[in-house]
Amino acid sequence: MIVPVYGRARYLVEALDAVLGQTPCPDEVIVVDDGSPVPLVLGPGHTAACRLVRRERRGGPGVARDTALALLETDLVACADADDVWLPGKLAAQLRALDEHPEVALCFGAAVIVGPDGEPTGEHWETLPTGVLTPAFLAPLLFEHNPIPTSSILARRQALRAAGGFTGPPLGEDWALWLRLLTRGERFLCEPGAVVRYRRHVGGITSDIATLAASSFFIHETHGGLVDEATRRRVKAADLTALARGRVRDRRYAAARSALAQAARLSRPGPRELLLRALLRVPVLRGALGRRDPYR
């Protein structure tokens, strides 16, 4: 299994304890230090059980995962981000599920969203139907957004490598991989007994709204053939609106207005978008924009 890490990994001990506490325990755990300014050092409780690999230059989580994928010798590959936690029984439930469905390339589970303190935030992570999901069902749904928690997956190594691995856009590289798998005709499996705690915190990479929106835009442009023209236009408008909100956080107001104008040409703006456009015209008011929690 693979754990990518960059920088100060304040939750890594908890993440690794949860992985190594599974019954059965993963056959191999590779922790990839993705070029952290201060090289990562594992604690004494994890040194013997985990293999630490360091990249000298930061490549992002997708490149870090591919570094480990090239080294793994197991037939199955699991992922866990350094700030997420596997709940007990997660791995066992997926091993049973994949044994029962040898035709499936990837098994994923459910997520409970927690904050920095580990307590549930009250947010709801979308759940998908239990059991085997075909590309015809899943691809159009997955095109619009990514409801699969990366830390919950257990996949067949051959399928991941055949689909090009995890390398992709700066963010959403996992999402891009799921879509490539589906394009290849691979089936997925939803196992609700495989549960992870997915952590929201300001230092998390998904708090970068502008980069997340740009990556989403790239993914939708790349895989637009999965859906009809009306869906492509609607989703592109949503990406441009998200990009505008990211530009507001960066104080790039002209770029934000431009993105909102492009979105409006694709899809009629809603009340929130109209309000944002109005506030951006008033210097005194727009300075207060972009200060909220990026996850709210």
C-alpha positions, -999 to +999 in steps of 0.1 A: +000+000+000+010+036-006+012+067+016+025+099-001+038+126+023+050+162+019+062+185+046+052+184+082+031+153+085+012+160+117-013+132+112+011+106+097+015+086+129-023+082+133-026+072+096+001+046+098-011+032+131-045+027+115-030+009+084-008-014+104-036-021+128-057-038+101-064-075+102-048-087+080-021-061+078-009-050+044+019-071+030+039-040+021+037-004+031+056+022+011+058+058+025+070+083-001+086+115+011+077+138-019+107+161-016+099+175+018+122+205+027+132+186+058+135+148+050+109+127+066+119+104+094+096+076+106+091+069+142+105+038+159+071+021+158+069+024+120+105+020+108+105-018+107+070-021+093+072+005+065+096+012+037+105+049+034+114+062-001+124+098-007+120+118-039+145+147-040+122+169-060+085+174-052+063+160-079+029+160-062+008+132-048+002+115-081+040+113-089+047+101-054+021+073-057+035+063-090+070+061-074+056+036-049+035+018-076+067+010-095+083-006-064+053-026-051+053-063-058+018-070-045-011-079-068-034-054-049-026-018-042-042+004-015-038+041-009-039+062+023-032+099+024-010+110+053-039+129+069-066+102+066-074+072+088-086+037+079-113+025+103-110-011+117-120-038+092-116-016+062-090-038+044-106-071+054-139-061+039-123-052+006-102-083+004-134-104+007-152-082-018-124-086-045-122-123-039-159-126-046-156-103-078-124-112-097-137-092-127-135-059-108-104-037-111-110-013-082-129-015-049-137+017-030-155+024+003-171+052+022-157+083+040-166+102+072-154+138+069-136+150+100-118+182+109-083+188+123-094+175+157-106+142+142-143+150+150-169+148+123-177+181+106-212+172+097-205+173+059-220+145+038-198+125+014-219+112-015-225+075-014-228+053-044-248+020-048-233-010-031-219-037-054-204-039-089-207-007-109-203-008-147-186+019-168-220+027-184-234+036-150-204+051-133-186+071-161-212+099-166-216+103-128-179+103-122-173+128-151-192+155-131-174+150-098-153+126-078-172+107-051-145+081-046-122+087-015-087+078-027-077+066+008-105+040+006-094+023-026-080-012-031-072-019-067-055-045-089-019-033-097-021-045-133-052-024-140-036+007-124-005+004-145-024-004-177-044+029-172-012+050-168-010+051-130-016+082-109+003+109-127-020+136-140-030+172-133-017+190-101-049+180-082-075+154-091-049+130-104-068+102-087-101+113-103-084+113-138-072+078-132-106+065-123-119+080-155-091+063-175-100+030-159-136+034-168-128+044-204-109+011-206-140-007-196-130-016-161-157-023-135-156-008-100-170-022-067-185-002-038-180-018-005-196+002+023-178-018+050-145-001+040-147+032+058-120+059+062-119+092+081-112+119+055-096+149+071-104+185+062-077+210+073-064+243+059-030+227+051-047+201+029-040+204-008-076+205-017-079+238+001-063+254-030-095+263-048-080+278-079-056+249-086-084+224-078-107+242-103-080+244-130-074+206-126-111+199-127-113+220-159-085+199-175-101+166-165-134+176-180-118+188-212-099+155-215-128+132-208-156+153-224-165+124-248-181+105-219-212+129-217-234+150-240-229+186-250-254+200-225-236+183-196-202+195-209-214+231-210-230+230-175-199+214-160-175+238-177-195+267-163-193+253-128-155+249-133-152+285-144-172+297-114-150+277-090-120+291-107-134+326-102-138+319-065-102+308-063-091+339-081-110+360-056-091+343-028-059+352-046-071+388-050-070+385-088-103+403-093-101+410-130-094+373-136-123+364-114-147+386-134-134+372-167-140+336-155-176+345-143-183+362-176-172+330-195-194+309-172-224+330-178-221+325-216-223+288-210-250+285-184-274+310-167-258+321-135-276+315-102-283+339-073-249+333-057-230+339-089-249+371-096-242+383-061-205+375-065-204+395-098-220+424-081-197+424-051-166+423-074-176+456-088-173+473-054-137+477-042-147+482-005-169+450-005-147+427-026-119+429-002-140+409+023-145+381-002-125+349-001-118+349+036-142+320+045-131+284+052-124+270+016-146+240+025-177+260+033 
